[in-house]
């Protein structure tokens, strides 16, 4: 069906009356379709505000040619292929190779406030493919996906650190205050344990910050997952700090030299040593597990002697 803008142009004097009547009839049919809400089933009928063949309103028309139209409907970029089946089949085959990239990009931006005209990227990629420039279309979608991934990573790092930072500082200050109070009450063993746990929280925070800076920690824009992972790393660092202090104080790993302050439990540098030990345990996540594994491997193995041979019988 022809476009109403073409059908309703001014008539030139001397036009064939039969042709004029056909034009008026086409215009009347088009207006009746618009008033009745008939879906747009041809390329010519695709226009903003009309209903497409799926029954969804057309929000925006990106490109419209004589043999295809690309428009936005219900948040998705849709193609109205050629009315001619012979032309539509190669169009479908050409755009099929973009479907995986399109679906990935659409999933990444769905329900998220992502800056950028990425639906326009999808529409432009389809247009390039229909115009015979499929390599440029794939490159366009690939670049768009890279931009979205970079944005999601930035949001994830911000979310990760904004939760782990205050949590680690809060845990550190609370344990530091309680540990200092315990030492003041002559509970030196309890105090240095708490101080080591406090240092472990700060060590974990520094480890997180360095990992985010060097992009060695996987982040996404899923706030709940980032908070859970950040909180778990702070928790592990805190526990590791206290555990390492206990390992050193009890001599479980005998191959490691004990600091004097840890051995004696007294002296002016008790709290400094406790913080350093805890900080190391929180910063190096594998330190405590490796020490425990080393302790188990270094234990002497008891040799099992074979059972005595039965006495020889004399015939």
Secondary structure by P-SEA (a helix, b strand, c coil): ccccccccccccccccaaaaaaaaaaaaaaaaaaaacccccccccccccccccccccccccccccccbbbbbcccbbbbbccccaaaaaaaaaaaccaaaaaaaaaaaacccccccaaaaaaaaaaaaaaacaaaaaaaaaaaaaaaaaaaaaaaaaaaaaaaaaaaaaaaaaaaaaaaaaaaaacaaaaaaaaaaaaaaaaaaaaaaaaaaaacccccccaaaaaaaaaaaaaaaaaaaaaaaaaaaaaccccccccccccccccccaaaaaaaaaaaaaaaccaaaaaaaaaaaaacbbbbbbcccccccccc
